[in-house]
Amino acid sequence: MELLNDKLKFECKTKFSYLYSEIGSDFYSRLGWRIFPHKEIRFKVDKRFSTSLKHSELIVAINQSNIETTINKDCKFIKKNLKKLNKKSMVILPTKFAFDWLFQKTKLF
């Protein structure tokens, strides 16, 4: 990890990196990374939710046949709204690669 930190900082001139693992932030902070709080939004959706909304026809279940289209729309929406903030921001976009990684990871546990 120290070698990676040195390579990112000195050779690649990287301004920041994003690390994630179950090890925890203490491990990374001991090795020189500054830890920043993150925001994560999760929605618990009740099964009755889609039928109770005024515009429930706009709600579509995400499945393998439409996930890539949905992801692309979400990424476009996020990028558009980040530009409106008019300040430096960092976001991990919900790309297909990120979802595939998450789905594979959840199979391990």
N, C-alpha and C positions, 0 to 999 in steps of 0.2 A: 504494500500500500504506500509505503514511503517512496519507493521508486516510481510508482504511478504518479504520486503527487508531484515529485520533482520533474518528471517528464511533461506533465500537463502544464505546470507553472513555467518552467524554464525553456524547454524545447518547443512546445506548442503555443506558448504564450496565451494559454487558456485563461479567461477571466473568471469562469466558474465551472463547476461540474455538478452533476446530479447523481448522487449515490443512493441506492436503496437496498436494504437487506433487513433481515430480522435480527441482525446483530445488535442494532441500536446505535443511537447517535454518540454515546460516550466513546465507543470504539473509534469512530472516525475523528472525533474532536481530539482525542489523544494523539492522533497521527497528523494533525495539522489542519484538518478541515474545519471551517467555521460552520456552525449549525444555525439554520434559519427556520423559523416556524413555517408550516405550510397549511394551506387551506384545502380541505377536501369536503366535497358535498356528496352525501348519500341520501337517497330517497327510499323509504320503505313504502312500497306500493301495495295497498290493500286490493285484493282480488275484485272487490266491488267498485273500485276506483273508476275504471273505464266506462261503466254504465251510468255513473252518477254525475258525470260532467256534462255541462251544457253542450260542448262541442266534442263529444266522445268519438265522433267519426274521424277526428284528427289524430287520435291515438292509435298507433300501430305497434304491435308486438315485434320486437327485434328477433330475427332468426337468421339462420345461415344464408338464406336467399336474399335478404335485404341488408345485412349488417354492413357491407362495404359502402353502399349508397348512404346509409344512415351516418356512418362514421365520417364520410366526406362532407356531408351537409353540416355536421356538428363542427368539424374542423374549420370550415369556411365561416360559420357563424362566430366561432371563438376568435378567429383572426380579425374579423371585421370589428368585433366589439373591443378587442384589445387596442386597436388603433384609436378608438374613441377615448381611451383613458388618457392619452397624451402624456404618458410617463413610462419609464423603463419597467418592463414586466417580464416575467418568465413563466412559461406554462409548458406542461407536458401534454402535448396534443393526444387525444384518444385515437391514435392511428390503428390500422388493422394489425400492424406488427405488434403494437403495445397490447392489444386485446389478445392476439395469439399467444404472446408470452404469458399473459396473465392466465389464460385458460389452461395452458400447459403446466404452469406453476401450481394451480389449484388441484391438478390431478395427483400431485406428489403428496398432498396432505390429506 
